[in-house]
Amino acid sequence: MHYNHTKFRISAYVAEFIKMAGFSAVTAKLFLALIFLQDQTEEGWPMFEGDEGSQDHFVLVAELRELGFPSKTRSSRFLRKPVAELVTIPGIFDHLEIAPNGRYLTWRFSANFFDVMADMEVYGLIDASEIALCQGKFGGSLLAQIPLHRKKRMSEFRLIGPSKGYKAQPGCVLPNLAPSQIERQLRPLLQSWADATGLSFAVLFVQEGALPGYTDVVIRMRHKETHWPEGRFTKRSVATRIWTVTPTRKAPVDDSAAITPGGPAFF
C-alpha cells in the first residue's frame, strides 16, 4: 500500500491515555493504526469550529494486515475484540464498525478526540512500521511512550504510573509489582524495539510507597543523541532493581522519529 507519508504524530495526552487505559496490544495497535490512517486522509486532523464534524472513512482489512495485523488468515475476526473495546470508551469515536461482509472497517473520530489531537505542543512521532512492534501486555504503552520520550537528552518514562503532570485516578492504589513476571513479559518487547531502532534500555523497578515492594517501572533509553552523564544511565538507589537491553544487531536510529516532549474514560 502506498502512503503519502509513513510518520504520524500523537499528542502527549493521547500517549498518556493509551498507557493508563491498559489496552491489549491488538486494541492499542488498531487505535494507533486508525490515527495513522486518519492522517492519510484528505481531511487529516483539522481543528473543527462550530458544528463542523469529521467524515466517515474506511480501511480494507487487507490494508490493516500490512500495518502489522495477522496475515495468515483472510478473516476479520481478529478485529472484533479491539473494536468492541474501543467503542465502549466515550469520547474517541462517533462511529467504529466492521462491515457486514468483514472486508473493511469504517470509522469516524469524535470532535472531542480531534481537540486533544490538536494539542501538539508536546508530541511523539511514530513511523507506521513501528505499529507492528506493538505486541504483548505492555505493547501499547511502549508504542505510545517510546516515540514521545526518545529524543530527550536523558530519555526516560514511567511504564505503570502516571507521568509527571498527570494525576492518578481517584482511589488508585500503588501496585506491588512482581519483577520476575514483568521481566518475562517486557524483555522480549524491548529487545524487538532495540533491534528495530538501535535503542538501548535500562529498566528500573522503583519503590515509592510507604511499604516494601516495587511500585513502578522506569524505562531509560540511550542512543547516539542522548546525553546521559557518565554512570547516570544505570545509576540507581539501593532499593531499585535494574536490568538492561541492548541491540543484538546494528540498526540505524531515525533522527526524525520523535520530538523532545516537555481503561479510564477518555475526556
Secondary structure, DSSP 8 states (H G I E B T S, - for coil): ---S-SEEEEEHHHHHHHHHHT--HHHHHHHHHHHHHHHHSSS-S----TT-----EEEEHHHHHHTTS--S-S--GGGHHHHHHHHTSTTTEEEEEE-TTSSEEEEEE-HHHHHHHH--SSEEEEEGGGGGG--STTHHHHHHHHHHHTTSTTEEEESSS--TT----TT-----B-HHHHHHHHHHHHHHHHHHH--EEEEEEE--SSSSSB-EEEEEEE-TT----TTTTT---TT-EEEEE--SS-----TTS----------
